[in-house]
Amino acid sequence: MTTLYIRDIPEAVTGTLKERAAAQGQSLSAYVGAELTKIAARPTNDEIVSRLRARDHSKGPTTDEIVSAVEAGRR
């Protein structure tokens, strides 16, 4: 496992993180480590766009059908 040092964190942020860690019954280090793990697991915007572009778009409504449905909803 790697050790990560983070500097120049505002006291208000540190205080909030300590409170949240205590509420979860965790140490600050364990809490922040879990939060960083969640962040790292989320896809980036570029990854999301790539996934969407790779999808099969042959099924589903056409552009004209979507426009018609939107227009019908406005009436």
PDB file of N, CA, C, O and CB in Angstrom:
ATOM      1  N   MET A   1       0.823  -1.171   0.000  1.00  0.00           N
ATOM      2  CA  MET A   1       0.000   0.000   0.000  1.00  0.00           C
ATOM      3  C   MET A   1       0.874   1.244   0.000  1.00  0.00           C
ATOM      4  O   MET A   1       1.974   1.246   0.553  1.00  0.00           O
ATOM      5  CB  MET A   1      -0.940  -0.007   1.193  1.00  0.00           C
ATOM      6  N   THR A   2       0.384   2.273  -0.610  1.00  0.00           N
ATOM      7  CA  THR A   2       1.119   3.525  -0.715  1.00  0.00           C
ATOM      8  C   THR A   2       0.689   4.491   0.371  1.00  0.00           C
ATOM      9  O   THR A   2      -0.474   4.510   0.775  1.00  0.00           O
ATOM     10  CB  THR A   2       0.919   4.154  -2.089  1.00  0.00           C
ATOM     11  N   THR A   3       1.626   5.285   0.836  1.00  0.00           N
ATOM     12  CA  THR A   3       1.314   6.352   1.775  1.00  0.00           C
ATOM     13  C   THR A   3       1.172   7.631   0.983  1.00  0.00           C
ATOM     14  O   THR A   3       2.006   7.944   0.133  1.00  0.00           O
ATOM     15  CB  THR A   3       2.406   6.489   2.881  1.00  0.00           C
ATOM     16  N   LEU A   4       0.120   8.365   1.261  1.00  0.00           N
ATOM     17  CA  LEU A   4      -0.175   9.592   0.531  1.00  0.00           C
ATOM     18  C   LEU A   4      -0.239  10.735   1.526  1.00  0.00           C
ATOM     19  O   LEU A   4      -0.990  10.674   2.500  1.00  0.00           O
ATOM     20  CB  LEU A   4      -1.504   9.472  -0.271  1.00  0.00           C
ATOM     21  N   TYR A   5       0.542  11.773   1.289  1.00  0.00           N
ATOM     22  CA  TYR A   5       0.519  12.950   2.142  1.00  0.00           C
ATOM     23  C   TYR A   5      -0.180  14.070   1.379  1.00  0.00           C
ATOM     24  O   TYR A   5       0.127  14.321   0.214  1.00  0.00           O
ATOM     25  CB  TYR A   5       1.963  13.371   2.575  1.00  0.00           C
ATOM     26  N   ILE A   6      -1.101  14.728   2.029  1.00  0.00           N
ATOM     27  CA  ILE A   6      -1.816  15.843   1.412  1.00  0.00           C
ATOM     28  C   ILE A   6      -1.581  17.073   2.269  1.00  0.00           C
ATOM     29  O   ILE A   6      -1.818  17.058   3.477  1.00  0.00           O
ATOM     30  CB  ILE A   6      -3.350  15.539   1.262  1.00  0.00           C
ATOM     31  N   ARG A   7      -1.119  18.124   1.641  1.00  0.00           N
ATOM     32  CA  ARG A   7      -0.779  19.340   2.383  1.00  0.00           C
ATOM     33  C   ARG A   7      -1.745  20.469   2.064  1.00  0.00           C
ATOM     34  O   ARG A   7      -2.484  20.427   1.080  1.00  0.00           O
ATOM     35  CB  ARG A   7       0.652  19.775   2.068  1.00  0.00           C
ATOM     36  N   ASP A   8      -1.718  21.461   2.911  1.00  0.00           N
ATOM     37  CA  ASP A   8      -2.473  22.700   2.725  1.00  0.00           C
ATOM     38  C   ASP A   8      -3.979  22.480   2.630  1.00  0.00           C
ATOM     39  O   ASP A   8      -4.649  23.082   1.792  1.00  0.00           O
ATOM     40  CB  ASP A   8      -1.996  23.402   1.485  1.00  0.00           C
ATOM     41  N   ILE A   9      -4.503  21.620   3.487  1.00  0.00           N
ATOM     42  CA  ILE A   9      -5.942  21.401   3.562  1.00  0.00           C
ATOM     43  C   ILE A   9      -6.509  22.390   4.582  1.00  0.00           C
ATOM     44  O   ILE A   9      -6.024  22.448   5.712  1.00  0.00           O
ATOM     45  CB  ILE A   9      -6.280  19.911   3.954  1.00  0.00           C
ATOM     46  N   PRO A  10      -7.517  23.159   4.207  1.00  0.00           N
ATOM     47  CA  PRO A  10      -8.086  24.120   5.153  1.00  0.00           C
ATOM     48  C   PRO A  10      -8.621  23.434   6.420  1.00  0.00           C
ATOM     49  O   PRO A  10      -9.129  22.314   6.364  1.00  0.00           O
ATOM     50  CB  PRO A  10      -9.208  24.911   4.479  1.00  0.00           C
ATOM     51  N   GLU A  11      -8.500  24.116   7.543  1.00  0.00           N
ATOM     52  CA  GLU A  11      -8.955  23.566   8.820  1.00  0.00           C
ATOM     53  C   GLU A  11     -10.430  23.180   8.777  1.00  0.00           C
ATOM     54  O   GLU A  11     -10.821  22.169   9.361  1.00  0.00           O
ATOM     55  CB  GLU A  11      -8.718  24.571   9.939  1.00  0.00           C
ATOM     56  N   ALA A  12     -11.247  23.969   8.096  1.00  0.00           N
ATOM     57  CA  ALA A  12     -12.681  23.665   8.020  1.00  0.00           C
ATOM     58  C   ALA A  12     -12.919  22.326   7.319  1.00  0.00           C
ATOM     59  O   ALA A  12     -13.787  21.552   7.724  1.00  0.00           O
ATOM     60  CB  ALA A  12     -13.432  24.793   7.279  1.00  0.00           C
ATOM     61  N   VAL A  13     -12.155  22.062   6.280  1.00  0.00           N
ATOM     62  CA  VAL A  13     -12.287  20.798   5.554  1.00  0.00           C
ATOM     63  C   VAL A  13     -11.838  19.645   6.436  1.00  0.00           C
ATOM     64  O   VAL A  13     -12.505  18.613   6.515  1.00  0.00           O
ATOM     65  CB  VAL A  13     -11.466  20.825   4.246  1.00  0.00           C
ATOM     66  N   THR A  14     -10.715  19.827   7.092  1.00  0.00           N
ATOM     67  CA  THR A  14     -10.202  18.792   7.991  1.00  0.00           C
ATOM     68  C   THR A  14     -11.201  18.497   9.102  1.00  0.00           C
ATOM     69  O   THR A  14     -11.436  17.337   9.442  1.00  0.00           O
ATOM     70  CB  THR A  14      -8.856  19.220   8.591  1.00  0.00           C
ATOM     71  N   GLY A  15     -11.777  19.532   9.658  1.00  0.00           N
ATOM     72  CA  GLY A  15     -12.761  19.357  10.719  1.00  0.00           C
ATOM     73  C   GLY A  15     -13.981  18.577  10.250  1.00  0.00           C
ATOM     74  O   GLY A  15     -14.468  17.688  10.948  1.00  0.00           O
ATOM     75  N   THR A  16     -14.467  18.916   9.068  1.00  0.00           N
ATOM     76  CA  THR A  16     -15.620  18.210   8.503  1.00  0.00           C
ATOM     77  C   THR A  16     -15.293  16.741   8.271  1.00  0.00           C
ATOM     78  O   THR A  16     -16.096  15.864   8.589  1.00  0.00           O
ATOM     79  CB  THR A  16     -16.064  18.868   7.184  1.00  0.00           C
ATOM     80  N   LEU A  17     -14.122  16.475   7.720  1.00  0.00           N
ATOM     81  CA  LEU A  17     -13.730  15.085   7.461  1.00  0.00           C
ATOM     82  C   LEU A  17     -13.585  14.299   8.763  1.00  0.00           C
ATOM     83  O   LEU A  17     -13.974  13.133   8.834  1.00  0.00           O
ATOM     84  CB  LEU A  17     -12.412  15.040   6.672  1.00  0.00           C
ATOM     85  N   LYS A  18     -13.029  14.934   9.786  1.00  0.00           N
ATOM     86  CA  LYS A  18     -12.897  14.265  11.083  1.00  0.00           C
ATOM     87  C   LYS A  18     -14.262  13.928  11.671  1.00  0.00           C
ATOM     88  O   LYS A  18     -14.457  12.844  12.222  1.00  0.00           O
ATOM     89  CB  LYS A  18     -12.110  15.145  12.059  1.00  0.00           C
ATOM     90  N   GLU A  19     -15.208  14.863  11.553  1.00  0.00           N
ATOM     91  CA  GLU A  19     -16.564  14.622  12.055  1.00  0.00           C
ATOM     92  C   GLU A  19     -17.231  13.467  11.311  1.00  0.00           C
ATOM     93  O   GLU A  19     -17.868  12.613  11.928  1.00  0.00           O
ATOM     94  CB  GLU A  19     -17.416  15.892  11.924  1.00  0.00           C
ATOM     95  N   ARG A  20     -17.086  13.442  10.006  1.00  0.00           N
ATOM     96  CA  ARG A  20     -17.695  12.376   9.209  1.00  0.00           C
ATOM     97  C   ARG A  20     -17.048  11.023   9.505  1.00  0.00           C
ATOM     98  O   ARG A  20     -17.729   9.999   9.565  1.00  0.00           O
ATOM     99  CB  ARG A  20     -17.577  12.697   7.713  1.00  0.00           C
ATOM    100  N   ALA A  21     -15.751  11.030   9.685  1.00  0.00           N
ATOM    101  CA  ALA A  21     -15.050   9.793  10.027  1.00  0.00           C
ATOM    102  C   ALA A  21     -15.546   9.272  11.375  1.00  0.00           C
ATOM    103  O   ALA A  21     -15.819   8.080  11.517  1.00  0.00           O
ATOM    104  CB  ALA A  21     -13.517  10.022  10.063  1.00  0.00           C
ATOM    105  N   ALA A  22     -15.664  10.158  12.362  1.00  0.00           N
ATOM    106  CA  ALA A  22     -16.129   9.764  13.689  1.00  0.00           C
ATOM    107  C   ALA A  22     -17.557   9.226  13.622  1.00  0.00           C
ATOM    108  O   ALA A  22     -17.886   8.251  14.298  1.00  0.00           O
ATOM    109  CB  ALA A  22     -16.052  10.952  14.660  1.00  0.00           C
ATOM    110  N   ALA A  23     -18.400   9.855  12.815  1.00  0.00           N
ATOM    111  CA  ALA A  23     -19.789   9.408  12.678  1.00  0.00           C
ATOM    112  C   ALA A  23     -19.864   8.003  12.078  1.00  0.00           C
ATOM    113  O   ALA A  23     -20.816   7.267  12.332  1.00  0.00           O
ATOM    114  CB  ALA A  23     -20.582  10.393  11.808  1.00  0.00           C
ATOM    115  N   GLN A  24     -18.862   7.636  11.285  1.00  0.00           N
ATOM    116  CA  GLN A  24     -18.807   6.312  10.669  1.00  0.00           C
ATOM    117  C   GLN A  24     -18.022   5.325  11.528  1.00  0.00           C
ATOM    118  O   GLN A  24     -17.901   4.148  11.187  1.00  0.00           O
ATOM    119  CB  GLN A  24     -18.183   6.404   9.282  1.00  0.00           C
ATOM    120  N   GLY A  25     -17.494   5.815  12.641  1.00  0.00           N
ATOM    121  CA  GLY A  25     -16.696   4.961  13.508  1.00  0.00           C
ATOM    122  C   GLY A  25     -15.357   4.593  12.892  1.00  0.00           C
ATOM    123  O   GLY A  25     -14.823   3.512  13.138  1.00  0.00           O
ATOM    124  N   GLN A  26     -14.816   5.513  12.079  1.00  0.00           N
ATOM    125  CA  GLN A  26     -13.552   5.264  11.395  1.00  0.00           C
ATOM    126  C   GLN A  26     -12.516   6.305  11.796  1.00  0.00           C
ATOM    127  O   GLN A  26     -12.842   7.380  12.300  1.00  0.00           O
ATOM    128  CB  GLN A  26     -13.751   5.269   9.873  1.00  0.00           C
ATOM    129  N   SER A  27     -11.269   5.953  11.557  1.00  0.00           N
ATOM    130  CA  SER A  27     -10.209   6.944  11.710  1.00  0.00           C
ATOM    131  C   SER A  27     -10.288   7.884  10.504  1.00  0.00           C
ATOM    132  O   SER A  27     -10.885   7.555   9.479  1.00  0.00           O
ATOM    133  CB  SER A  27      -8.784   6.260  11.822  1.00  0.00           C
ATOM    134  N   LEU A  28      -9.679   9.045  10.649  1.00  0.00           N
ATOM    135  CA  LEU A  28      -9.642   9.989   9.531  1.00  0.00           C
ATOM    136  C   LEU A  28      -8.981   9.350   8.324  1.00  0.00           C
ATOM    137  O   LEU A  28      -9.457   9.498   7.198  1.00  0.00           O
ATOM    138  CB  LEU A  28      -8.897  11.274   9.926  1.00  0.00           C
ATOM    139  N   SER A  29      -7.891   8.642   8.554  1.00  0.00           N
ATOM    140  CA  SER A  29      -7.160   7.999   7.463  1.00  0.00           C
ATOM    141  C   SER A  29      -8.017   6.964   6.745  1.00  0.00           C
ATOM    142  O   SER A  29      -8.026   6.915   5.515  1.00  0.00           O
ATOM    143  CB  SER A  29      -5.892   7.343   7.994  1.00  0.00           C
ATOM    144  N   ALA A  30      -8.737   6.135   7.499  1.00  0.00           N
ATOM    145  CA  ALA A  30      -9.586   5.113   6.893  1.00  0.00           C
ATOM    146  C   ALA A  30     -10.734   5.754   6.111  1.00  0.00           C
ATOM    147  O   ALA A  30     -11.074   5.309   5.015  1.00  0.00           O
ATOM    148  CB  ALA A  30     -10.141   4.166   7.972  1.00  0.00           C
ATOM    149  N   TYR A  31     -11.322   6.798   6.684  1.00  0.00           N
ATOM    150  CA  TYR A  31     -12.433   7.476   6.023  1.00  0.00           C
ATOM    151  C   TYR A  31     -11.984   8.112   4.703  1.00  0.00           C
ATOM    152  O   TYR A  31     -12.615   7.919   3.664  1.00  0.00           O
ATOM    153  CB  TYR A  31     -13.032   8.546   6.949  1.00  0.00           C
ATOM    154  N   VAL A  32     -10.901   8.862   4.759  1.00  0.00           N
ATOM    155  CA  VAL A  32     -10.409   9.536   3.550  1.00  0.00           C
ATOM    156  C   VAL A  32      -9.965   8.505   2.515  1.00  0.00           C
ATOM    157  O   VAL A  32     -10.190   8.692   1.319  1.00  0.00           O
ATOM    158  CB  VAL A  32      -9.236  10.492   3.892  1.00  0.00           C
ATOM    159  N   GLY A  33      -9.339   7.421   2.965  1.00  0.00           N
ATOM    160  CA  GLY A  33      -8.947   6.359   2.035  1.00  0.00           C
ATOM    161  C   GLY A  33     -10.139   5.759   1.320  1.00  0.00           C
ATOM    162  O   GLY A  33     -10.079   5.505   0.117  1.00  0.00           O
ATOM    163  N   ALA A  34     -11.231   5.527   2.051  1.00  0.00           N
ATOM    164  CA  ALA A  34     -12.447   4.978   1.443  1.00  0.00           C
ATOM    165  C   ALA A  34     -13.056   5.962   0.447  1.00  0.00           C
ATOM    166  O   ALA A  34     -13.521   5.563  -0.620  1.00  0.00           O
ATOM    167  CB  ALA A  34     -13.476   4.623   2.528  1.00  0.00           C
ATOM    168  N   GLU A  35     -13.053   7.240   0.794  1.00  0.00           N
ATOM    169  CA  GLU A  35     -13.594   8.259  -0.108  1.00  0.00           C
ATOM    170  C   GLU A  35     -12.748   8.375  -1.378  1.00  0.00           C
ATOM    171  O   GLU A  35     -13.291   8.518  -2.473  1.00  0.00           O
ATOM    172  CB  GLU A  35     -13.665   9.621   0.604  1.00  0.00           C
ATOM    173  N   LEU A  36     -11.438   8.315  -1.237  1.00  0.00           N
ATOM    174  CA  LEU A  36     -10.559   8.369  -2.407  1.00  0.00           C
ATOM    175  C   LEU A  36     -10.753   7.141  -3.302  1.00  0.00           C
ATOM    176  O   LEU A  36     -10.671   7.243  -4.526  1.00  0.00           O
ATOM    177  CB  LEU A  36      -9.090   8.472  -1.965  1.00  0.00           C
ATOM    178  N   THR A  37     -11.007   5.995  -2.693  1.00  0.00           N
ATOM    179  CA  THR A  37     -11.273   4.778  -3.455  1.00  0.00           C
ATOM    180  C   THR A  37     -12.536   4.946  -4.290  1.00  0.00           C
ATOM    181  O   THR A  37     -12.572   4.541  -5.452  1.00  0.00           O
ATOM    182  CB  THR A  37     -11.407   3.563  -2.514  1.00  0.00           C
ATOM    183  N   LYS A  38     -13.567   5.540  -3.704  1.00  0.00           N
ATOM    184  CA  LYS A  38     -14.813   5.800  -4.449  1.00  0.00           C
ATOM    185  C   LYS A  38     -14.565   6.740  -5.620  1.00  0.00           C
ATOM    186  O   LYS A  38     -15.059   6.518  -6.726  1.00  0.00           O
ATOM    187  CB  LYS A  38     -15.887   6.396  -3.519  1.00  0.00           C
ATOM    188  N   ILE A  39     -13.792   7.794  -5.362  1.00  0.00           N
ATOM    189  CA  ILE A  39     -13.491   8.763  -6.421  1.00  0.00           C
ATOM    190  C   ILE A  39     -12.729   8.096  -7.561  1.00  0.00           C
ATOM    191  O   ILE A  39     -13.039   8.319  -8.731  1.00  0.00           O
ATOM    192  CB  ILE A  39     -12.677   9.945  -5.859  1.00  0.00           C
ATOM    193  N   ALA A  40     -11.743   7.285  -7.228  1.00  0.00           N
ATOM    194  CA  ALA A  40     -10.925   6.628  -8.249  1.00  0.00           C
ATOM    195  C   ALA A  40     -11.733   5.617  -9.063  1.00  0.00           C
ATOM    196  O   ALA A  40     -11.400   5.343 -10.216  1.00  0.00           O
ATOM    197  CB  ALA A  40      -9.734   5.933  -7.597  1.00  0.00           C
ATOM    198  N   ALA A  41     -12.795   5.060  -8.470  1.00  0.00           N
ATOM    199  CA  ALA A  41     -13.615   4.067  -9.166  1.00  0.00           C
ATOM    200  C   ALA A  41     -14.580   4.701 -10.170  1.00  0.00           C
ATOM    201  O   ALA A  41     -15.064   4.028 -11.080  1.00  0.00           O
ATOM    202  CB  ALA A  41     -14.398   3.249  -8.157  1.00  0.00           C
ATOM    203  N   ARG A  42     -14.854   5.989 -10.004  1.00  0.00           N
ATOM    204  CA  ARG A  42     -15.789   6.662 -10.917  1.00  0.00           C
ATOM    205  C   ARG A  42     -15.119   6.891 -12.271  1.00  0.00           C
ATOM    206  O   ARG A  42     -13.945   7.257 -12.329  1.00  0.00           O
ATOM    207  CB  ARG A  42     -16.273   8.013 -10.316  1.00  0.00           C
ATOM    208  N   PRO A  43     -15.856   6.680 -13.348  1.00  0.00           N
ATOM    209  CA  PRO A  43     -15.276   6.933 -14.664  1.00  0.00           C
ATOM    210  C   PRO A  43     -15.113   8.437 -14.917  1.00  0.00           C
ATOM    211  O   PRO A  43     -15.861   9.258 -14.386  1.00  0.00           O
ATOM    212  CB  PRO A  43     -16.152   6.303 -15.760  1.00  0.00           C
ATOM    213  N   THR A  44     -14.141   8.765 -15.719  1.00  0.00           N
ATOM    214  CA  THR A  44     -13.950  10.164 -16.109  1.00  0.00           C
ATOM    215  C   THR A  44     -15.003  10.520 -17.156  1.00  0.00           C
ATOM    216  O   THR A  44     -15.663   9.638 -17.706  1.00  0.00           O
ATOM    217  CB  THR A  44     -12.501  10.411 -16.663  1.00  0.00           C
ATOM    218  N   ASN A  45     -15.155  11.804 -17.424  1.00  0.00           N
ATOM    219  CA  ASN A  45     -16.090  12.231 -18.468  1.00  0.00           C
ATOM    220  C   ASN A  45     -15.701  11.638 -19.818  1.00  0.00           C
ATOM    221  O   ASN A  45     -16.567  11.220 -20.586  1.00  0.00           O
ATOM    222  CB  ASN A  45     -16.135  13.768 -18.557  1.00  0.00           C
ATOM    223  N   ASP A  46     -14.398  11.598 -20.110  1.00  0.00           N
ATOM    224  CA  ASP A  46     -13.939  11.027 -21.382  1.00  0.00           C
ATOM    225  C   ASP A  46     -14.307   9.550 -21.484  1.00  0.00           C
ATOM    226  O   ASP A  46     -14.699   9.084 -22.554  1.00  0.00           O
ATOM    227  CB  ASP A  46     -12.419  11.200 -21.530  1.00  0.00           C
ATOM    228  N   GLU A  47     -14.186   8.808 -20.381  1.00  0.00           N
ATOM    229  CA  GLU A  47     -14.557   7.389 -20.384  1.00  0.00           C
ATOM    230  C   GLU A  47     -16.054   7.215 -20.614  1.00  0.00           C
ATOM    231  O   GLU A  47     -16.474   6.312 -21.338  1.00  0.00           O
ATOM    232  CB  GLU A  47     -14.147   6.723 -19.061  1.00  0.00           C
ATOM    233  N   ILE A  48     -16.851   8.072 -20.004  1.00  0.00           N
ATOM    234  CA  ILE A  48     -18.302   7.998 -20.202  1.00  0.00           C
ATOM    235  C   ILE A  48     -18.653   8.278 -21.653  1.00  0.00           C
ATOM    236  O   ILE A  48     -19.458   7.562 -22.247  1.00  0.00           O
ATOM    237  CB  ILE A  48     -19.032   8.991 -19.277  1.00  0.00           C
ATOM    238  N   VAL A  49     -18.058   9.307 -22.223  1.00  0.00           N
ATOM    239  CA  VAL A  49     -18.322   9.648 -23.626  1.00  0.00           C
ATOM    240  C   VAL A  49     -17.915   8.494 -24.534  1.00  0.00           C
ATOM    241  O   VAL A  49     -18.646   8.159 -25.466  1.00  0.00           O
ATOM    242  CB  VAL A  49     -17.570  10.937 -24.029  1.00  0.00           C
ATOM    243  N   SER A  50     -16.768   7.885 -24.279  1.00  0.00           N
ATOM    244  CA  SER A  50     -16.314   6.750 -25.089  1.00  0.00           C
ATOM    245  C   SER A  50     -17.293   5.587 -25.006  1.00  0.00           C
ATOM    246  O   SER A  50     -17.596   4.954 -26.017  1.00  0.00           O
ATOM    247  CB  SER A  50     -14.922   6.294 -24.640  1.00  0.00           C
ATOM    248  N   ARG A  51     -17.785   5.306 -23.810  1.00  0.00           N
ATOM    249  CA  ARG A  51     -18.763   4.222 -23.633  1.00  0.00           C
ATOM    250  C   ARG A  51     -20.049   4.518 -24.389  1.00  0.00           C
ATOM    251  O   ARG A  51     -20.617   3.636 -25.034  1.00  0.00           O
ATOM    252  CB  ARG A  51     -19.070   4.010 -22.143  1.00  0.00           C
ATOM    253  N   LEU A  52     -20.506   5.767 -24.307  1.00  0.00           N
ATOM    254  CA  LEU A  52     -21.741   6.129 -24.996  1.00  0.00           C
ATOM    255  C   LEU A  52     -21.578   6.037 -26.517  1.00  0.00           C
ATOM    256  O   LEU A  52     -22.488   5.601 -27.221  1.00  0.00           O
ATOM    257  CB  LEU A  52     -22.174   7.544 -24.595  1.00  0.00           C
ATOM    258  N   ARG A  53     -20.423   6.449 -27.008  1.00  0.00           N
ATOM    259  CA  ARG A  53     -20.183   6.377 -28.450  1.00  0.00           C
ATOM    260  C   ARG A  53     -20.073   4.939 -28.937  1.00  0.00           C
ATOM    261  O   ARG A  53     -20.395   4.645 -30.088  1.00  0.00           O
ATOM    262  CB  ARG A  53     -18.918   7.138 -28.809  1.00  0.00           C
ATOM    263  N   ALA A  54     -19.621   4.048 -28.071  1.00  0.00           N
ATOM    264  CA  ALA A  54     -19.443   2.644 -28.449  1.00  0.00           C
ATOM    265  C   ALA A  54     -20.752   1.858 -28.412  1.00  0.00           C
ATOM    266  O   ALA A  54     -20.816   0.738 -28.917  1.00  0.00           O
ATOM    267  CB  ALA A  54     -18.431   1.987 -27.531  1.00  0.00           C
ATOM    268  N   ARG A  55     -21.779   2.430 -27.826  1.00  0.00           N
ATOM    269  CA  ARG A  55     -23.063   1.726 -27.718  1.00  0.00           C
ATOM    270  C   ARG A  55     -23.704   1.538 -29.086  1.00  0.00           C
ATOM    271  O   ARG A  55     -23.455   2.293 -30.026  1.00  0.00           O
ATOM    272  CB  ARG A  55     -24.018   2.492 -26.796  1.00  0.00           C
ATOM    273  N   ASP A  56     -24.541   0.502 -29.166  1.00  0.00           N
ATOM    274  CA  ASP A  56     -25.315   0.238 -30.384  1.00  0.00           C
ATOM    275  C   ASP A  56     -26.505   1.190 -30.399  1.00  0.00           C
ATOM    276  O   ASP A  56     -27.405   1.091 -29.564  1.00  0.00           O
ATOM    277  CB  ASP A  56     -25.789  -1.265 -30.453  1.00  0.00           C
ATOM    278  N   HIS A  57     -26.500   2.109 -31.355  1.00  0.00           N
ATOM    279  CA  HIS A  57     -27.565   3.104 -31.452  1.00  0.00           C
ATOM    280  C   HIS A  57     -28.584   2.747 -32.530  1.00  0.00           C
ATOM    281  O   HIS A  57     -29.420   3.575 -32.894  1.00  0.00           O
ATOM    282  CB  HIS A  57     -26.974   4.473 -31.735  1.00  0.00           C
ATOM    283  N   SER A  58     -28.518   1.525 -33.038  1.00  0.00           N
ATOM    284  CA  SER A  58     -29.437   1.137 -34.096  1.00  0.00           C
ATOM    285  C   SER A  58     -30.853   0.887 -33.577  1.00  0.00           C
ATOM    286  O   SER A  58     -31.813   0.906 -34.347  1.00  0.00           O
ATOM    287  CB  SER A  58     -28.923  -0.098 -34.792  1.00  0.00           C
ATOM    288  N   LYS A  59     -30.976   0.655 -32.281  1.00  0.00           N
ATOM    289  CA  LYS A  59     -32.292   0.445 -31.685  1.00  0.00           C
ATOM    290  C   LYS A  59     -32.719   1.705 -30.964  1.00  0.00           C
ATOM    291  O   LYS A  59     -31.878   2.504 -30.553  1.00  0.00           O
ATOM    292  CB  LYS A  59     -32.283  -0.761 -30.718  1.00  0.00           C
ATOM    293  N   GLY A  60     -33.999   1.884 -30.809  1.00  0.00           N
ATOM    294  CA  GLY A  60     -34.493   3.055 -30.101  1.00  0.00           C
ATOM    295  C   GLY A  60     -35.118   4.036 -31.053  1.00  0.00           C
ATOM    296  O   GLY A  60     -35.152   3.796 -32.259  1.00  0.00           O
ATOM    297  N   PRO A  61     -35.609   5.132 -30.537  1.00  0.00           N
ATOM    298  CA  PRO A  61     -36.326   6.099 -31.377  1.00  0.00           C
ATOM    299  C   PRO A  61     -35.384   6.856 -32.310  1.00  0.00           C
ATOM    300  O   PRO A  61     -34.196   7.026 -32.034  1.00  0.00           O
ATOM    301  CB  PRO A  61     -37.086   7.090 -30.501  1.00  0.00           C
ATOM    302  N   THR A  62     -35.950   7.296 -33.406  1.00  0.00           N
ATOM    303  CA  THR A  62     -35.195   8.122 -34.349  1.00  0.00           C
ATOM    304  C   THR A  62     -35.203   9.564 -33.844  1.00  0.00           C
ATOM    305  O   THR A  62     -35.945   9.907 -32.923  1.00  0.00           O
ATOM    306  CB  THR A  62     -35.797   8.030 -35.797  1.00  0.00           C
ATOM    307  N   THR A  63     -34.383  10.383 -34.448  1.00  0.00           N
ATOM    308  CA  THR A  63     -34.342  11.795 -34.078  1.00  0.00           C
ATOM    309  C   THR A  63     -35.700  12.435 -34.309  1.00  0.00           C
ATOM    310  O   THR A  63     -36.166  13.216 -33.480  1.00  0.00           O
ATOM    311  CB  THR A  63     -33.256  12.537 -34.875  1.00  0.00           C
ATOM    312  N   ASP A  64     -36.343  12.111 -35.435  1.00  0.00           N
ATOM    313  CA  ASP A  64     -37.662  12.678 -35.739  1.00  0.00           C
ATOM    314  C   ASP A  64     -38.698  12.268 -34.689  1.00  0.00           C
ATOM    315  O   ASP A  64     -39.546  13.076 -34.309  1.00  0.00           O
ATOM    316  CB  ASP A  64     -38.126  12.230 -37.135  1.00  0.00           C
ATOM    317  N   GLU A  65     -38.634  11.028 -34.222  1.00  0.00           N
ATOM    318  CA  GLU A  65     -39.574  10.568 -33.199  1.00  0.00           C
ATOM    319  C   GLU A  65     -39.362  11.311 -31.877  1.00  0.00           C
ATOM    320  O   GLU A  65     -40.319  11.646 -31.178  1.00  0.00           O
ATOM    321  CB  GLU A  65     -39.423   9.054 -32.983  1.00  0.00           C
ATOM    322  N   ILE A  66     -38.116  11.558 -31.556  1.00  0.00           N
ATOM    323  CA  ILE A  66     -37.809  12.287 -30.323  1.00  0.00           C
ATOM    324  C   ILE A  66     -38.320  13.713 -30.421  1.00  0.00           C
ATOM    325  O   ILE A  66     -38.942  14.214 -29.484  1.00  0.00           O
ATOM    326  CB  ILE A  66     -36.291  12.280 -30.042  1.00  0.00           C
ATOM    327  N   VAL A  67     -38.067  14.371 -31.537  1.00  0.00           N
ATOM    328  CA  VAL A  67     -38.514  15.754 -31.735  1.00  0.00           C
ATOM    329  C   VAL A  67     -40.042  15.815 -31.681  1.00  0.00           C
ATOM    330  O   VAL A  67     -40.601  16.724 -31.068  1.00  0.00           O
ATOM    331  CB  VAL A  67     -37.993  16.315 -33.091  1.00  0.00           C
ATOM    332  N   SER A  68     -40.712  14.869 -32.310  1.00  0.00           N
ATOM    333  CA  SER A  68     -42.179  14.838 -32.292  1.00  0.00           C
ATOM    334  C   SER A  68     -42.708  14.665 -30.877  1.00  0.00           C
ATOM    335  O   SER A  68     -43.688  15.308 -30.500  1.00  0.00           O
ATOM    336  CB  SER A  68     -42.702  13.709 -33.184  1.00  0.00           C
ATOM    337  N   ALA A  69     -42.072  13.806 -30.091  1.00  0.00           N
ATOM    338  CA  ALA A  69     -42.514  13.594 -28.717  1.00  0.00           C
ATOM    339  C   ALA A  69     -42.314  14.827 -27.862  1.00  0.00           C
ATOM    340  O   ALA A  69     -43.154  15.147 -27.020  1.00  0.00           O
ATOM    341  CB  ALA A  69     -41.780  12.427 -28.105  1.00  0.00           C
ATOM    342  N   VAL A  70     -41.211  15.521 -28.073  1.00  0.00           N
ATOM    343  CA  VAL A  70     -40.950  16.759 -27.328  1.00  0.00           C
ATOM    344  C   VAL A  70     -41.985  17.806 -27.711  1.00  0.00           C
ATOM    345  O   VAL A  70     -42.548  18.474 -26.843  1.00  0.00           O
ATOM    346  CB  VAL A  70     -39.512  17.288 -27.604  1.00  0.00           C
ATOM    347  N   GLU A  71     -42.233  17.947 -28.987  1.00  0.00           N
ATOM    348  CA  GLU A  71     -43.220  18.929 -29.440  1.00  0.00           C
ATOM    349  C   GLU A  71     -44.604  18.597 -28.912  1.00  0.00           C
ATOM    350  O   GLU A  71     -45.341  19.499 -28.515  1.00  0.00           O
ATOM    351  CB  GLU A  71     -43.248  18.996 -30.965  1.00  0.00           C
ATOM    352  N   ALA A  72     -44.968  17.336 -28.898  1.00  0.00           N
ATOM    353  CA  ALA A  72     -46.280  16.918 -28.387  1.00  0.00           C
ATOM    354  C   ALA A  72     -46.402  17.231 -26.901  1.00  0.00           C
ATOM    355  O   ALA A  72     -47.486  17.577 -26.430  1.00  0.00           O
ATOM    356  CB  ALA A  72     -46.504  15.412 -28.631  1.00  0.00           C
ATOM    357  N   GLY A  73     -45.316  17.115 -26.165  1.00  0.00           N
ATOM    358  CA  GLY A  73     -45.334  17.417 -24.742  1.00  0.00           C
ATOM    359  C   GLY A  73     -45.482  18.892 -24.434  1.00  0.00           C
ATOM    360  O   GLY A  73     -45.868  19.265 -23.326  1.00  0.00           O
ATOM    361  N   ARG A  74     -45.183  19.720 -25.397  1.00  0.00           N
ATOM    362  CA  ARG A  74     -45.270  21.175 -25.199  1.00  0.00           C
ATOM    363  C   ARG A  74     -46.666  21.716 -25.493  1.00  0.00           C
ATOM    364  O   ARG A  74     -46.956  22.879 -25.214  1.00  0.00           O
ATOM    365  CB  ARG A  74     -44.254  21.884 -26.084  1.00  0.00           C
ATOM    366  N   ARG A  75     -47.517  20.883 -26.048  1.00  0.00           N
ATOM    367  CA  ARG A  75     -48.867  21.361 -26.409  1.00  0.00           C
ATOM    368  C   ARG A  75     -49.803  21.328 -25.270  1.00  0.00           C
ATOM    369  O   ARG A  75     -50.968  21.697 -25.417  1.00  0.00           O
ATOM    370  CB  ARG A  75     -49.439  20.558 -27.518  1.00  0.00           C
TER     371      ARG A  75
END
